[in-house]
Amino acid sequence: MIPIDTITRGIPQQGSKPKMATQTTRWSIIIPVYQEKATFRQLLDAVLKVELVGVEKEIIVVESNSTDGTRALVQEFEAKGLIKAIYEDKPQGKGHAVKAGLGVATGDWILIQDADLEYDVADYAALWRSAEESGSDFVMGSRHMGREDWRYRRSGAGKWFGPIIDGGVWLLTQFFNTLYDVSLTDPCTMFKLFRRDCLEGITLRSDGFEMDLELVAKLIRKGIQPLEIPVTYNARSFAEGKKVRILRDGRRSLVTIVRSRFSPLS
């Protein structure tokens, strides 16, 4: 468990944030990776190529001791000076890896990027434009917005698992919205862009995929309301490496939603 307030102490408060239009802003892009040899090179090449006006990128890859050759790819990019790498001794969950990345991040803004290809890095521009135009400190890419209905796993996750996961996420979303008195369409999304100083006074406890929900929950409790925009999403199947498990991660998500609502922020 990493107390986030200790690694962000001394960062300027929200009221003193720089004017984005006239100053260069640094993004810390945190990429947790485990057993992603098939997609890692393509994903990282895409992240490196993304150019955003007024933004410099700090790419932090947290590798969790993969056995499929992913670690060698990470070391290759690190040797070229293209990324900052953290090597874990064993896989301890996405949330654990994200916290490790947060511990070394130096950017003004944080973006968490999965190492697969389900989300399109071309949406970085839309996330950043929305933050600039709205003045929001927290922008989320929704997989539901811009669609005819709430389903987004039309392919990839399998004939039966796709609808089951969609239904479970919809129920979690309704429960989350009720408990936190909000109207979000996709609190479970990976695509979250937020100012690093938003984490002051917050301790993140989750080690698994439920980290996505804990982060949103605690920022909302702190009074930071997210702005949602539509993003592209292409689900992959379990055979292709999808690691979410319905029963395990569904249960953990429910516990996290309740715990984050009533436990101290730090």
VENURBEL-V399841 format. One record per backbone hydrogen bond with DSSP energy under -0.5 kcal/mol. CO is the residue of the C=O (numbers start at 1). NH is the residue of the N-H. Records with the same first field share a line. If there is no record, write none. Layout:
CO: NH + NH
//
This chain:
1: 3
2: 4 + 204
3: 6 + 7
4: 7 + 8
5: 9
8: 11
13: 16
14: 17
18: 20
19: 22 + 23
25: 56
26: 108 + 109
27: 29 + 58
28: 30 + 111
29: 31 + 60
30: 32 + 113
31: 62
32: 115
33: 64
36: 39 + 40
37: 41
39: 43
40: 44
41: 45
42: 46
43: 47
44: 48
45: 49
46: 50
52: 55
54: 25
56: 27
57: 59
58: 29 + 60
59: 61 + 84
60: 31 + 62
61: 63 + 86
62: 33
63: 88
69: 73
70: 74
71: 75
72: 76
73: 77
74: 78
75: 79
76: 80
77: 82 + 83
78: 81
83: 85
84: 61
86: 63 + 88
93: 97
94: 98
95: 99
96: 100
97: 101
98: 102
99: 103
101: 104 + 105
108: 196
109: 28
110: 194
111: 30 + 113
118: 234
119: 121
120: 123
121: 124
122: 125
123: 127
124: 128
125: 129
126: 130
127: 131
128: 132
129: 133
130: 134
131: 135
137: 195
138: 227
139: 193
140: 142 + 229
142: 231
144: 147
152: 154
155: 157
158: 162
160: 164
161: 165
162: 166
163: 167
164: 168
165: 169
166: 170
167: 171
168: 172
169: 173
170: 174
171: 175
172: 176
173: 177
174: 178
175: 179
176: 180
177: 181 + 182
186: 189
190: 192
191: 141
192: 112 + 194
193: 139
194: 110
195: 198
196: 199
197: 200
199: 202
202: 5
203: 205
204: 2
207: 95 + 96
208: 211
209: 212
210: 214
211: 215
212: 216
213: 217
214: 218
215: 219
216: 220
217: 221
218: 222
219: 224
220: 223
223: 225
226: 228
227: 140
229: 142
232: 120
237: 242
238: 241
245: 249 + 250
246: 250
247: 251
248: 252
249: 253
250: 254
251: 255
252: 256
253: 257
254: 258
255: 259
256: 260
257: 261
258: 262
259: 263
265: 203
//
